[in-house]
């Protein structure tokens, strides 16, 4: 709640997401206190709806919010020009970020709201939804979803739309991402906003969360409430632009209504921690009231609302809802309309103090009246029977009407899904895969909403099958038919993470049980002939070195003159590396400058050299074989000018170039210590939760990415072009997909899941 400027209104806020949710940063509320120099520019609220993929997504969101806030409180000129300038500056920043980072393709929708004195102005570009309930009507801004088609961050300058409004007592403003239109209908959303007050705003938030199936979508409710000391203030004139300086003395800061702070602490509105600097609490001061109000009740007393006042509030709520509730009452009880029309109650503002009640004169003791008899008694019995029947009839009529509306909305959504499917088929005929994919996604979304409203029908079931078929053709989905019988299965407490294969030897790193397990297959990779069990586990003692937490494994081929046997390399969290082969078993790998290693999370070998990815130093260390081990200090593989960030590396592979798969789904490519411009085709709908990769050694070979979030394997060429995706034929065999290994000699793809290990011939 804020009253830092000279506005006669306080704002009461309620947010749909908690501060610990990362998406909550999409909404920012800035309400300067009375001691802030920014107070004369009023309150500023912004909504940023960020779309697309980028390794700098979080950074981009924070930067856009900071630019919007800084521009608003520093730029001079008319209010509309300042808001437009803020959006243009944010567009320039996002477009620049997309140009600097090859893997970045972000777009954003922005909604800015400024409240100065009793004037509200909104500016928008791209997606973003605002609804304003005022004086019995509901305004939507921007007025049409066509405004969503031009988000900021691209090559086209944004088109900024402006909305102006003079704030009135009880006005309600809703800000939210455009997905609110998809997860709930406008009637539900608008009806809730129209009936929102500063006292029930948290209940409205809970209600809309329930209506959206607890969808985590940013949103904010704001209720304007006129201050008690401003009830008799003169109407202010419209401001002419903004001051170019924010050094003017702050306006008088009036105390908030006490009723706000009588709510539980968990239900009070909170601003983002960075938006309002902490201030020392001021001692409460008494505010002068008129003699009439002071004579009735003290200023700090909380008043009960009389029955008449409650009735007036309900009448106002019905009027704001567009009159449909009143119309229903007139149809059921015709006399209600004539009685309501004859009354014109005064507008209710705040708590209504009740007049002092005089002590009534003493009356005689109560004596019960004689029992009713005859027709009068029968009338009372009839009323007692009819009243429940009328109540049930009223509820039934309302339920039937709501059911009819829901059915109509569901049928309309199915129609929209069918139209989008036809649009996708037309785009496929024109070989426009991007437009076809977008239309199919929209069709599936509409169909999901329809199913939630009216359930699955034969028509919607047929549409779902058609959408699935078209999507599989578009995405070139290939089924893996040899996943019926796994090579090996793992217990419930296992968490297999990596698989390495050499000839018939198979090694699996299980990070759950903290073991490295060995298997031996038959020559055809069809069955496991031997399961040796753990060859190394956390806590083992090898040549005086205690094995720490196991983090990665790699294969080291035989190196003439240095290593006469091929071996498995095992890395632990203490930066120790162990050799293992079935002849020598486990030994310790000696490294020069081992004490300088900081946080090694991945290891790989190539042409006899050992590569270690040090996350803390953001450097790849390259060891060459020398002496009895790696006795010479390592080289820094990255060029000194390269600013690499190895935090969150998921997988590491080398084919003369170095490939790094990051936890946000980005695949980075480096050559000779420098980063190459490379990005994956996003037509496959990358989720940002890829768990492993397998890389062909050939220059024209393929890249296989394990997408555990959608139980599929994505296939790309080494230019980043999407080729196909591999899925289980008719089972959930790929559920919990974890790791991949490509055996190019036998043409076999080894697939590791949460529960099983599979071997499948590479599809031709």
Buried (B, 14 or more C-beta within 10 A) or exposed (E): BBBBBBBBBBBBBBBBBEEEEEBBBBBBBBBBBBEBBBBBBBBBBBBBBBBBBBBBBEEBBEBBBBBBBEBBBBBEEEBBBBBBBBBBBBBBBBBEBBEEBBBBBBBBBBBBBBBBBBBBBBBBBBBBBBBBBBEEEBBBBBEEEEBBEBBBBBEEEBEBBBBEBEBEBBBBBBBBBBBBBBBBBBBBBBBBBBBBBBBBBBBBBEBBBEBBEEBEBBBBBBBBBBBBBBEEEEEBEEBEEBEEEBEEEBBEBBBBBEEBEEEEEEEBBBBBEEBBEEEEEEEEEEEEBEEEEEEBBEEEEEBEBBEEBEEBBEBBBBBBBBEEBBEBBBEEEEEBBEEBEEEEEEEBEBBBBBEEEEEEEEEEEEEEEEEEEEEEEEEEEEEEEEEEEEEEEBEEEEEEEEEEEBEEBBBBBBEBBBBBBEBBBEBBEEEBBEBBBBBBBBBBBBBBBBBEBBEEBEBBEEBBEBBEEBBBEBBEBBEBEEBEEBBBEBEEEBBBBBBBBBEBBBBBBBBBBBBBBBBBBEEEBEEBEEEEEEBBBBEBEBEEBEBBEBBBBBBBEEBEEBBEEBBBBBBBBEBBBBBBBEEEEBBBBEBBEEEEBEEBBBBBBBEBBBBBBBBEBBBBBBBBBEEEBBEBEBBBBBEEEBEBEBEBBBBBBBBEBBBBBBBBBBBBBBEEBEBEEBBBBBEBBBBBBBBBBBBBEEEEBBBBBBBBBBBBBBBBBBEBEBBBBBBBEEEEBBEBBBBBBBBEEBEBBBBBBBBBBBBBEBEE
